[in-house]
Amino acid sequence: MSTRSPPRLLELALQSLLKHEALAIAALEELPAELFPPLFMAAYKGRCSETLKAVVQAWPYACLPLGPLMKEQPPKWETFQAVLSGLDMLLVREVRPTRWKLQRLDLRKYANLNFWSEWSGTGESWYSFLEQETALPVNKQKPDGCGTGAKQSLVPVQVMVDLSLKQDEPDELLISLIDMVKQKKGLLHLCCNKMEIIAVPMQNIKATLKIVELDSVQFLEIFCTWNLPVLGSFALHVSQMINLRRLCLSHIYLPSSTYSEEEEHYVNQFASQFLTLCYLQELFLDSVSFLRGCLSKVLGCLSSPLQTLSLINCVLLESDLIHLSQCPNTTQLKNLALNDISLTYMSPEPLRLLLEQTSSTLQDLDLDKCGITDSQLTAILPSLTCCSKLTTFTFCGNFISMDVLQNLMIHTIKLDQLLHVLYPIPLESYDSIGHTFNMERLVHLHNKLKKMLCDLGKSDVVWFSSNPCPYCGDTVFYDPEPLQCSCYMPD
C-alpha cells in the first residue's frame, strides 16, 4: 500500500489563500519576498488569473524566470495572457513602489532550470538564484526614500526569449509580445539570447528583426536556402548583433561558379559585418558556396580569435587553406572541422602549418570525407602529434591504408588526452575494384589495431571505423561488427 506525504504547512496556507483571490491580492503588500515564488507557482498551476496579474506587478526580485515553469507545465492561453496583463499594468504605472523590482521576464525554457524546484521541495537552487540576482544590472534610483512607500521612476522591462523563426503556423506568443512591445514604445524590450531561422523567406522576418533588441543576440543559426542578395540584406541586421558569440550559416548558394561584380559586392558586405562582432568565438559555415577563393575576406574581417571553426561541404581553393593557416585569428582554435571538403589534390603544407599553429589549444579535429591520402596524412602527422590537448580525432571517408593507420596509432599514443578516434575503413578491406569491402578482412584489421592499443597500454582509447552502408547509404560504425544499421540486423 503506497503512502503519500501530507501537504506541507506552506502548501495548505497557499491553497487557503488562493480560494479567496481578493484576500491573496490584498496580502501582497505585506507578504515576505521569499513567499512570492511559491505563491506564483500555486497561482500558475491553479490558473488564478487575477492573482497572477497582481504577483507579476509586485514581484520583489529583478528576474521572473517563467520559462522553466512553462516547460514543465505548458500554460493555458488565458494563464499566459494573465502574466502579460500583469506586466502591462506594471508598465503603465507612472511610479512604482521601490519594493517592486521586476526588470526581466525570462521566457527561455532552459534558463534557471532549477529555480522553481526549491519551492516544490525538490531542489536547493534558491540561494544560487539569489547570487544571480545580485549580478543583474540594477537600475540605480535616487535616494528619495526607502521602504514600501518609496517610489521609483519608470525603467524598461526586458522580456527574454529564444526565437525559432520557421515557415509554419504563426507563433501566438511571439505575436502577442511584438504587439505589446509596439504599444509600450520603449518601456518593454524584447531580448533574444538564441535566434534560429529555418527555411523562411527574408521578407517574413523583417518585422520581427525590427522589434528584437539585436544587441542581445548571442547565438544565431540560419538554415535557409538564401542567395547572396538576401544574405547581403540580412548582413545589415548582423552588424547590430554586437554581442554575437556563435554564428551558424548554411546553404547560401551562387547561381554559377564565377562571381559577378554585384555578387562580389554582397560577399564583401557580409564579410565586413565581422568587424563589429568583437565577441564572436564560434563560426559554422555549411554548404556556403561563396567561400571559394574568398575565405580570406571572411577571416580577414574577424575582430577576435575564434575558438571553433567548422567548414562543411564548402568548395575551397588551396589559396583559401593557405590563408586559413596564416590567419592570426585561427591560432587559438579548440575545435576545427574541415568536413566534406576536397583536399586530395592540394598540398598538405597549409593543413600541417595550421595544426602546428593550434597545437597548444586544439581539442577536437574533424577531417571527415576530405579525400586525404596516405602521403598527406603522413605529412601532417608530426604536427598532429604535437596537439597535446587533442581529445577527439575523426577522419572517416579518406583513402588510408593499414600501414599508415598503424603509424598514426604509434605516433598519437603519447597524446594522453586523446580518447576517441574515428578512422576510415582501411583500403586493404576493399575488393580489387575498391567498391565493396570484405567484412572478414575488416574484422581482422580492426582486431589488429585493438591489440596494438592493448600492447601500448591504451586499451581505454576508443577507435571506431566508419563507412556508408552498401545497402542503404547510412553511416555504419564498426567495432569490429557493424553497429547502428538495420541492414545488418537479423530478421
ABEGO torsion letter per residue (X at the ends): XBBBBBBBAAAAAAAAAAABAAAAAAAAAABBAAAAAAAAAAAAAAGBAAAAAAAAAABABABBBAAAAAAABBBBAAAAAAAAAAAAAAAABABBBAABABABBBABAABGAAAAAAAAGABAAAAAAAAAAAABBBBBBBBAEBEAABBBBBBBBBBBBBBBBBBBBBBAAAAAAAAAAAAAGGABBBBBABBBBBGBBAAAAAAAAAABBAAABABBBBBBBBBAAAAAAAAAAAAABAABABBBBBGBBBABABBBAAAAAAAAAAAAAAAABAABABBBBBGBAAABGAAAAAAAABABBBABBBBBGBBBBAAAAAAAAABAAAAABABBBBBGBBAAABBAAAAAAAAAAAAAABABBBABGAGBBAAAAAAAAAAAAABAABABBBABGBBBBAAAAAAAAAAAAABAABABBBBBBBAAABBAAGABBBAAAAAAAAAAAAAAAAAAGAAABBBBBBBBBAAAGBBBBBOABBBGBAAABBX
